[in-house]
């Protein structure tokens, strides 16, 4: 059951807009909720960077 929930959470995170997450980070007062926004933002940005780096044309 937990794996199904985590997979759903990952799918939902991939659809999030990074600018909306950044706004959440900037405006959230609750430290726990803010940490969730930060984690989601880091995940979304990391996944997008990975797609770019994995492109054949990408030069390091």
N, C-alpha and C positions, 0 to 999 in steps of 0.2 A: 504494500500500500504506500509506504513512504517513497519508494522509487517512482511510482506513478505520479505522486504529488510533486516530486523534484523535477521530473521530466516536464510536467505541465508548467512549473515555475520557470524553467529554462526557456520553453517555447514562448511564454508570455514576455519574458525579459527581452527576447530577440526582437519583438515587435515594438518595443518602447522607443520613443524619440529621445535621443541624447540631450537635446536642448530642454525638453520637459523635465528630464531627470536632473539636469543642472539647476533648473529653477527650483525643484524640490529640495536640492541640497542647500541652496542659498536661503530659502524661505522657511525651512522646517526648524522648529524650536526644540522638539523632542529629540534627544540624542539617539534613542533607539531607532526611530523612524529615519533620522538623518543617516545613520549607518547603513540602513537598508537602501536608501537612495544612492549612497556612495558605492556600495557593492554592486548594485544593478548598473550604475553608470560605468564602473570599471569593467564589468563583464561585457556590456554592449560595445564599448570602445575597443576593448581587446579583441573581440570577435571580428569587428570591422577591420582592424589593423591586420589581423591574421589573414583575412581574405585578400587584402592588398599585397601583403608580403608573399603570399603563396602564388601570386601571378607570375607567369613565366617571364614577363617583361620587366619585372621589378628588379632594380639594381641597388645593391646595398652599398 
